[in-house]
Structures are given as structure tokens and as C-alpha cells.
Amino acid sequence: MREIEKENEIEHDDEANQSAFKHKCDICQDLESDTEIENEKNVGCDLCPRWYHLGCTKFTGLSYSQISNLDFTCDFCDD
């Protein structure tokens, strides 16, 4: 019985840690996810902690591999 409780605690801790690293897109407010859909992958601003879906930025239509080495500054920091 004790071992089952311990396994449940570990699973709960893993879920809590994973959700702690989830970010909402600062434009559409949808939660990011591990996805294979290019427009739903995320890019972070180089100057602040905001995150965005590719489809919500000027990178819409580009693949993550195409933009992964590009600089990105969000509209809030760009002003």
C-alpha cells in the first residue's frame, strides 16, 4: 500500500513540474503544448519572458527549424 502511494506522489510531482514549465501565448492566451503542428509551436521573446505561438507572430507560415536561429522581439519590447 505504501509503495502505491509513493508512486502516485511521484506521478503527481512530475505533472506539477511539467505544468510549471507551460507558458500561455501572450496573444491568444492558449496554453502551449508539445505539438507537431508548426503554427502551434512556441517562440520566446529575446528581451522578456513572453511566449508566442509561431502562428501568432510574424513567423506564421514558417517552420520552427526555419526560425530557430533568428532573433525575435515581441511587439511589447519592440516599441
N, C-alpha and C positions, 0 to 999 in steps of 0.2 A: 504494500500500500504506500509506504513512504517513497519508494522509488518512482512510482507513477506520479505522485505529487511533485517530485523533483523534476521529472521530465516535463510536466506541464509548466512549471516555473521557467524552465529553460526556453521552452517554446514561446511563452508569453514575453520573456525578456527579449528574444530575437525579434518578435513582432514589434515591440516597443522601440527597439533600436532602429529597425527599418523605417518605421513611421517618423522617427525623429529626423531622418535624413530626407524626407519627402518635402518638396517645395511646390507651392502653388505658382502657376503662371501669373505674373503681375498684371497681365492684360485681361485674360479670360477667366482667371481665378479657378480654373480646373486644376486638380491635383496631378502632378507629373506621375508618369508611370514608366515602367520598363517596357518599352514597346518597340516593335519593328517598323511602325508607321513613321516615316521620316518627319512629317509635319508635326507630330506629337512628341518628338524628341526635344530635349531642352538645351538651351544655351544660357549661360550666366553672363551678366554684365561684368566687364573687366574692372569697373570702378566702384561698384556697390554690390550688396548681397542679393539683388533681384534676379529672378529666373524667368525665362520665357520659353514657350513652345516655338520651334522654328517657324511654324505656320502663322504665328502672331507677330513676327518680326519682318524686317526687310529681307530675311533669308528664306522666306516662303518659296517653296518650289525647289530649293536646293537640298542636297543630301547632307547628312551630318558629316560625312567624310569630306565633303567639299568645303565646309565652313569651319572644321575643327581647328585649323591653324590660323584662322582670321581673327582679327581684333573685333570685339563687339562692345559698344557702349549704348546703353539704353537711352530712350528719349528723355528720361528724367535727368540723367547725367550729361547728356549731350548739349543741353542748353547753356 
